[in-house]
């Protein structure tokens, strides 16, 4: 493999530097700029729901393009992302309508990049464990990107929801994304794929979606991935509000986030090792159990308990590496198998993957923010404290237990050790 996983993984670094600002900081940032929480939640919910259509459609388009066309999609996405990101992070007029419009364009640009980028993991190698190497390097760089962006407020000595942070973040992301995407497109080697016979009719999006749903391995993975993503999206959406409003630990916000993601980097090699020995699904289930056992202690926290929440953040962060790398690796295996049976399927499959990811994020922000606003968050009522506690910790634990039950129930659908 040589340096191939490196060239493939590098773009994940600047891309991941956008995750925390867009999904964690942005709601609080726009709220501080004068936009209401309910309006923010509805705007982001509407923007993210558009991906229900765009992800599968762009995935289908990707499957009908040549390798050069895949790279063209990435290039167009890169240009649109840089424009929309500028207006979203550094708004001239911070309104809910502007938040909605630029978010729509940003998510579309993100999809243009991410679907062909993620689909590459199913095509760069046919070896199951080599796929894990590619996805693990990608997710390791993604976690490094998260740690990098979390370090910025500390280095700059600014608030994570301040305009000063975004004035530095934008040029860093623009330069890094341009450099690393360019290196990947130049250096990454793609093996020759087996082409379909020229007379074979192209499948429609609906036909491909039907193939995926009829596939037992897909039916096992996709619902579990969606529910687990929803469980992860709720605390991600509410983290800033929970730490600052419930725990009263605003000065320690950056340290707590760093502990979580550093633990994710440290734990990733162990999950890769475990997956090779007991299987990818089994290792993923172990990580879910670890996350639940650590997160349940959130209910024992009192305001100001920094050490207690730091320990919880670190232990629950250990499961992060498995959560981001193992389902993606399983998905790449499924995409390769389906493509052998039905022709190019990676684009549609990763399009559906992206759709489920963003649907989970949309539901998290669209439900949690209006609920805590309705419960009286602005007035810091007792009801709002109870609401955020259950939305931040209680509901995610219950959803993860549902994931474990579903994976146990569908274990007969696992045809081989992945």
N, C-alpha and C positions, 0 to 999 in steps of 0.2 A: 504493500500500500504506500509506503514511503511517506511523503508529505501530503498526499491527497486528502486525508481527513482534515489537515490543517487548512488547506486552501478552501475546502468546502465549509469549514466551521467559522472562519474569520468574519464573514458578514453578519453572523449572529451577534457579534459584540456591539456594533453601533445600533443594530435593530433593537436589541434588548435594552439599550439605554433609553428607549422611548417607553418601555412598558410601565415602569413605576410612575413617571411623570403623567402619562396619558390615563392610566387606570386608577392611580392612587392620589397623586397630587392635584390633577386637573379639577375634580369636583370642588375640592377645598379652595383651590386657586381662584376659580370663577366665583365661588361664594364670597370670598374676600373682596373681589372686584365689584360686588353688589348684586349678583344674580342669585335668585332664590334657590334653595335646595331642591324643592319640588320641580321647578322649571329646569334645573340642571339634569335631574334624574330623567325627566320626560324627554329632553333633547337628546341625551346620550342613548336612551332606550330606542328612540326612533332611528337614530343614526346607525346603531349597531344592528337593528333588525333588518336594515337594507342588505346586510351580508347574507341573510337567509337566501336571497336571490343571486347576488353577485358571485359568491364563492363557488357554488356548483356550476354556474354558467361559465365562469372564467376557467374553472377546472376542465369542463368539457371542451372549451376552446383550446386550452393548452394541449389536450390529448390529440387534437387534430392539426397541430402545428409541428414544424420541423424543429430540431434542436436550435437552429438559428432563431426561429420564431419564439422559442421559450426564452432565449436571451433578450429578444426584442421586448417581450412582456416585462421583463425585469427592468430594462432600460426606461421604458415609458413610466413604470411605477416609480422608479427612482426620481424622475423629474417631477412628477405630480406630488410625490411625498414631500420633497423639499419646499415646494411652493405652499402647499396646504399647512405644513408644519409651522412655517414662519407665521402665517396668519393666526393659527390656533394658539401657539405659545406666546406670541407677542401681539395681542389684539389691539387695534386702534379703538374699536368700540366693543367692549365686552358685554354682549347681550346673548340671551338664550338662542335667538335666531342665528346669529353669527356662529355660535358654538355648534349649532346643528349643521349649518352649511359647510363649514370647514371640516367638521368631523366626518361628514359624508364623503367628502373628497379624499380625506386622509385615509379612511378605511378602505376606499376603493383602490387607492395607490398601494396601500399595505398588501391588499389581496393580490394585486398584479405582481408584486415581488414574491410574496410568501408561498403562493401555490406552486409556481415552477421551482422555487428554491427548495421547498420541502420535498417535492416530488423527486428531485434529484437523488435523494437518499435511497429511493427504491431502484435506481438505475445505475448507480456508480459501482455496484458490486452485487454478485448473486449469492455471496456467502452470508449466512444468517448472522454470525457473530461479527463479521466485518461491518455489516450494517449497524450493529450496536456501536461499533467503534466510531463510525461516521456520525451517528445521531448523538453519541455521548460527547464527542468533541464539539459538535455544534451546540449542544446544551451547556457544556462547560463554558464555552465562550459567551453564551447567553447569560449565564450566572455571573461571569466576570463583568459583563456589561452592566448588569444590575448593581453589582458591588461598586463599579466605577461611578454610576450616577448617584448612588447613595452617599458616596464619599464627597461628591462635589459641594453640598451645603456645608460640610465640615471644613473642607479646604478653603472655601470662599467665605466662610463665616457669615452665611446668609440663611434665611428661612427656606425650607424646601418648597414653600408655596409662594415664593417671592419672584417678581419679574427679573431681578438680578440673576437668579439661578438660570432662568430660561435664556437670558441674553448670552450666557456662556455655553449652555447646553446645545443650542442650535448649531453654532459653527463646529463644535466637536462632532456632533452626529453627522452633519453634512460632509465634513472632510473624511471621517472614518468610513462612512457608507460608500462614498465615491471611491476611496482607495481600495477597500476590501472587496467590494463587488467587482471592481476592475481586475484585481488579482485573481479572483475566483474564475471569472469568465475567460481569463487568459491562461491560467495554469491547470484548471481542473480537467482531468481526462475522463471522457465518457465512452464506455465500451459501445461497440456497434450493437444496436438493438435488433431483434428479429422482427422484420417488418411483416405486416399482413399482406396477403396476396392482393394485388391491385384490383382484382375483381370483387373483393370482399366489401359489402356495403358498410358504410360507417354507421355506427349505432348512435341513436339520438340520446340526449341527456336523460330522458325518461327511461329508455331501455337500459342505460348504464346504471342508473339508480336502482332499477329493478334487479339487475345482476348482483349489485352489491347487497341488497336486502335479502336476496335468496341465498347468499353465501353465509354459511353458518359461522365462519370465523369473524366476518364483519358484524353479524348480528350480536355476537358476544362482545366484541370490542367497543363498538360505537356508543351504545347506550351507557355502558360503564364509564367510558371516557367523558361523555357529556355530563353525567351526574357528578363525577369526580371533579370536573372543571367547575361546575356550579358550586360545589362545596369549597373549592379553593378561591373562587371569585368573590364570595361574600366577605370573608375577612380581608381580602385584598382591597375591596372597595371601601370598607369601613375602618381600615387600620388607623389612618390619621385621626379620624374622629374618635375612635375608641381610645387610642393612646392619650390624646390631648383632652378629650371631654370626660371620659369615664375614669381613666387611671391618673389623670392630671400629671402626665410625664412628658410634656411638650419638649423640654430641652434634650431628652434622651431619645427622641423619635428616630434620629439617624442611626444611633448606636444599636437600637433594637432591630431595625431593618437590616443593618449590616450583619448582626449576629445570625439572623435567620438565613440570609443568602450565603454567608461564608460557610455555615454549616452545610448548606446544599452543595457547595463545591467540594468540601471535605468528604461528604458522604457518597458522592457520585462513584468513585472507583470501587467502593465496597458494594454498591448495588450492581455494578457491571459484573464484578466477581461473583456475587451471589446468583445473578441471573444465569451465568454460564453453568452453575452447579445444580440449581434446582428449577430453572426455567424462568422465563421473563414474567409470565403471569403470576407465578408463585412469589417471586421477589417483589413485584408490585403490590401484592396483597399484604405482604409483611410490612411494607412501608405505610400502607393505609392504616394498619393496626397501630403502628408506632405513632402516627399523626393523631389518631383518636385518643390514645392513652396519654399523650402529652397535653393535648388541647383541652381535655376535660378539666384540668387544673385551673383553667381560666376562671371557673366559677368560684374558686377559693381566694381570688385576688381581691385585695382592698386597694383603694386609691393610694397612689404613692409607692406601691410595692414594685420597685424597679428590678430588684434582684430576682424575685419570683417570676416576673414576666420575661426577663432576660433568659432564664433557664428554659422556660416554656418555648420561647422563640427559637433557641438554639436546638433543642431536642426535636421540635416539630420541623425545623428547617432541615434536619438530617434526611427526612423523607422526601424533601423537594427534588433531590437528584433523581430518585426513582420515578417520581410523578412526571417529570418532564422528559426523561430519556427513554424509559421502558415502554410506555404506550406508543411513543413515536416509532420506536424500533419494531414493535409488533405490527404497527400500521404499515411500515415499509415492507415487512414480510408478506402481509395480506395483499398489498398493492402488486407486488411481484407475482404472486400466485394468480391473482385475478387477471393480470395482464397476459400471462401465459395462456390462460383459458379463453379470454374474450377480446384480446387485442389491447391497445393502450388504455389503461384505466387509472393510472397514477394521478392524473390531473383531477378527475372527477372525485376520486376517493379523498385526496387531500383537500379538494374544494369543500366536500362535505365535512371533513375534519375541521377546516377553518370555520365553516358555518356553525358547527356545534360549539367551538371555542368561543366565538363571538356572541352566539346566542346565550351561552352561560353568563358571559360578562354583561350582556344587555339585561338579562333578567335580574342579575345581582344588583346592578345600579338602579334599574327601573323600579324594583320592588323595595329595596332596603332604604334608599334615601327618602322617598315619599313617606314610608312607614315611620321612620324616626322623626321626620318633620311633623307628621300628623300626631305623633305621641308627645310633641312639645319639646323638641330638641333645643330650639332657640331659647326657651325658658329653663332648660336643664331640669325638667320635671323628673320625678321618680319613675314615672311610666316610661319616659324616653330612655332612662338608664337601663331599665329592665329590658326594653325592646332591643337596644343595641347589644346588650349582653347575649341575648338569645340569637339574634341575627349574626353576630360575630362568631360565636362559639357553639351554641346549642344546636342550631339548624345544620351547620356544616358537619358536625359529628354524626347527626342522625342520617344525613345524606350519604356520608362515607360508609356507615354501617349498611345502608341499602345497597351500595356498590359491592361490598363484601358478600352480601347475601346473593346478589345477582350473579356474581362471578362463581360462587359456589354452586348455585342452581344450574348454571350453564356450563359447568366444567366438562360435561360429556361432549361439548361442541369444540373442544380443543383437540384437533386431529394429530398434533405433534407437539413436541416439547419446545414451545416458544415462550 
